[in-house]
Amino acid sequence: QVQLVESGGGLVQPGGSLRLSCAASGSIYRVVAMGWYRRAPGKERELVALITSTITYADSVKGRFTVSRANAGNTVNLQMNSLKPEDTADYYCKMRIWIDGGPINDYWGQGTQVTVSS
C-alpha cells in the first residue's frame, strides 16, 4: 500500500510565496516520476511541474515556481513565488511509483487549496 500526503497551501497575498510538500510512504521500490497538478474553479486540471529525467513547467509558472525532490526521492516540493490570483486552485501531487516486488502505478495526493487574494 502506498500513500501520498500533502502539506502546505493556504491563503497568501499577491506577490507572496508558499511551499507545498508531498511525501510518499509504503512499499516503494522507486519513484519513477513526480509532479504537481492544479485545478482552478471552473477549469480543467492542468500540469504545473513534472520531474522525470528532466523537469517540465507550465508556461504560466516558469520563473516563479520551482519543483524539487528530497528525502531519498520520495518527497516532491513545490516552491511558489510571486503568486498571482490566477494561481488560486486546488493543487495535487502525483507520483508514478514502482511498487517493491510489484507493478508501476500512479498515485495522487489528497489535494491542498491555494488561495491568492488581497
Buried (B, 14 or more C-beta within 10 A) or exposed (E): EBEBEBEBBEEBEEEBEBEBBBBBEEEBEEBBBBBBBBBBEEEEEEBBBBBEEEEEBBEEBEEBBBBBBEEEBBBBBBBBBEBEEEBBBBBBBBBBBBBEEEEEEEBEBEBBEBBBEE
